[in-house]
Amino acid sequence: MNPGFSRSRRRFVTGLAAGAGALWAGRLLGATPVLAPARTGNRFDLSIGYQPVNFTGKERLATTIDGSLPGPVLHWREGDRVRIRVTNRLAEDTSIHWHGLVLPAAMDGVPGISFPGIAPGASFEYDFEVRQSGTYWYHSHSGFQEQTGHYGALVIHPREPDSFACPRDHVVLLSDWMDADPAAVYARLKKQSHYDNYGQRTVGDLWREIRDRGVAATWRERAMWNRMRMSDSDLSDVSGHTYTYLMNGQPPAAGWTGLFAPGEQVRLRFINASAMTYFDVRIPGLRMRVIAADGQPVEPVTVDDFRIGVAETYDVIVEPAADTAYSLFAQAIDRSGYALGTLTPHPELSAVVPALDPRPVLSHADMGMAGGHTGHGAAPGHASANPGEMNHAAMNHAAMNHAGMDHAGMDHAGHAMAAPTMGSGGAGFGSAAPVVHPASEFGPQVDMRAEAPAYRLDDPGVGLRELARRGRRVLTYADLRHRHGTVDPREPEREIQLHLTGNMGRYQWAFDGIRHADAAPLPFRYGERLRITLVNDTMMHHPIHLHGMWSDLETGDGARIPRKHTLSVAPGARVSYLVSVDATGSWAFHCHLLYHMPGMMRTVQVIGGGA
């Protein structure tokens, strides 16, 4: 283990601090993990340990829960009180975070923020009331254990009858596995962040562009990317060159199999439990009716494809009528590989595996550019006294009463509007405040800033736009509407604007250019209705997860604001969401890409309410 990546340097609180050296230092005997069993009830004993696995022809050591990878599928019921005793049989500290669950801070499972962690040989009992239903998951927040197999699915059944209950109900958990030492891969990214990018432009690509667009246009395009020292094909930090993609713990060569009877409805609970991979999901020959996002009910929408960011979940219903098999195909966003399963009425039937879609290429819009120019030369914006908080006075908005203004019915000049639009300021319609780059964004830790980041919630995204133009129906955030209406209709009282920043060459990630180790806690006020606007100043997707509280995504419909626990922010875009600050204590707030998390993270402290 490189001492430069020791526990003290990485800070255990980030969830990446404990070294992975013990995992790879030796081999422990044991059986190959079996498929994750289902466990029901309200009392559980889980054991975290090492287990040999073989996904690629080489035996490696994984971190498993009760000897399986992924861990057991836990079935709970809304309203029950659950007790989960976790015993650590590793040579390092461990933890379990219950992703997306609303629970007391002491039960959230983030070492250094909500509890000390679970020492080797020790046990810890999680004890809390289950206050929600839906599809969720659980995983380690210690070291690189999530990357090495420490995760599992969580299904919470509603107290009242489920109107979307189906005769068949399958969990489809997606993940990425690497044979390499995760700490070594992280160190490699620090030295050569584009190591896994096998889709870079070639001389042949150059000649084709000249033929199709002309010399001048091609020269301008290539010169722009060269000045930025960036690649328009850089979509994933770690690709299929390093990863083997798994579906319910099975590599594509083996494949997972789910059964159905022709004519019956099948509910598929998709969970992206990967460390670093966005997946684009489709089932050739079947359309999918999306009924839940991140465990929360949405108005059904029928699609052919959907993109699932790291840590997100989607529930879909399919109705296979034919007596035939179908491929569950989840291709990585950079098209470097895929996870695969089969939905079939008979175990002996197989389905045709579809071809990977063409490798996507980033556009100017994906870089947050206006008129083809970057934001590199822009002057610093006004910094706020509180990191990330909008300094409205500095923006000549001092006279505006944002809490009392009816944003939904007013434009900036105060005139009546026929219909509110995204960015008009009312609850559900996103921030009306200008994008301001704080002074902390200007320095060697940030290599680009989006000049014109826009709300692009109806954009299928890079690699899916072309499919949508060819007639495939692709899910977007704009399609999400809460099935039962907005839970908290209050207008936001305060706004925080945070920039997702990075330096690709140095492989540094942060909020507002300030890494977690150097950042002050972010203060939330107990009881407030808060708006957070995220501006992605990088060329990467970032799945942002706020622990302990719901993130109410503003999509342009104030009456049907969907609730999520993880929000994917596309390159060069911005996203706004509302938070009802109803949980006391300290909470983690971070990008869920595992190798971004050391820097792109903040501690949220809720002030008041007895905290």
Secondary structure by P-SEA (a helix, b strand, c coil): cccccccccccccccccccccccccbbbbbcccccbbbbbcccbbbbbbbbbbbcccbbbbbbcccccccccbbbbbccbbbbbbbbbcccccccccccccccccccccccccccccccccbbbbbbbbbcccccccccccccccccccccbbbbbbbcccccccccbbbbbbbbccccccaaaaaaaaaacccccccccccaaaaaaaaacccaaaaaaaaaaaaaaccccccccccccccbbbbcccccccbbbbbbbcccbbbbbbccccccbbbbbbbbccbbbbbccccccccccccccbbbbcccbbbbbbbbbccccccccccccccccccccccccccccbbbbbbccccbbbbcccccccccccccccccccccccccccccccccccccccccccccccccccccccccccccccccccccccccccccccccccccccccccccccccccccaaaaaaabbbbbccccccccccccccccccbbbbbbbccccccccccccccccccccbbbbccccbbbbbbbbcccccccccccccccccccccccbbbbbcbbbbcccbbbbbcccccccccccccccccccccccbbbbbbccccc
